[in-house]
């Protein structure tokens, strides 16, 4: 896909690409050069939403999930001093 840099140095990321990676208006992005190529990726930002009378932290799209068993194992290791 081809796009153009305007006179102010701005680049329009086509809608189809934004939708594929979940870039919404206002999303913070990180841009870096790696091996002579520009890499653009969203900054992972936790959001909060109301669910009934509770506020719930919601991880960004694409955040890997953690199984309850993994959490239980981590807590056990923490209590037994295996995690520092």
N, C-alpha and C positions, 0 to 999 in steps of 0.2 A: 504494500500500500504506500502511496506517495502523498506527501503533503508539502506545504511551503512555509518557510520562515518569513514572517512579515518584517516591515522596516523597523519595528520596535523589538525584534528578536523573539517574538512569540510564535509558538507552534500550536496548531490546532490538532488535538488527538481525535481522530475520527470516532464517531459515536459507536460504531460496531466494536472497535477495540476497547473503548472505555467500558462498554457493557460487559465484555468478556472478562475484564479484570476487576469490575466493581468500582470504577472511579466515578464518583458522584461530584456535582458542583460543591466546591469548598473542601474537597479531600486534600489533605496535605500530602505532598509527594517528595521523595528524595531522588535527586539526580546525581549520578556519578559517572565518571569515565572509567571503563574497564577494557583493557586490551584494544584501545582505540575506538571503542563504541560507547555511545551514551546509553545508560541504563536508567529507566524511570520506574519507580515502584512506590506504592502507597505507604505512608508511614502508619504503622499499626497504632491505632488510637482506640482505647476502650470507650464505649459509650454507655450511657445509663438510660434505661427506659422504665416507665411505671407499669407494673403488672399488678392490677388490683390496687391494694393499699401499700404495696412494696415497691421500692426502687431496686432494680436488678442490673448488675454490671453485665454488659453484652460485649463479648470479644469481637474484633473485626472479622469480616468474612475471610474464610481460608485458614483461620486459626485451628490447629489440630486439637481434637478433643482428647480428654484424658479419661480413661475408664475408671469407674469407682474402685476397682481392685487395685489399680495403680496408686490411687490416693490413699487407700488403706495401708498399702505397703510402705509408702513414703512416711505416713504418720508413725507407723510402727518403727521404721528405721530412725526417725527423728527422736522418738521417745527413748530408743535404746542407744542413742549417741552415735549412730553410724552416719549421720548427716551433719555437716558443719556449716 
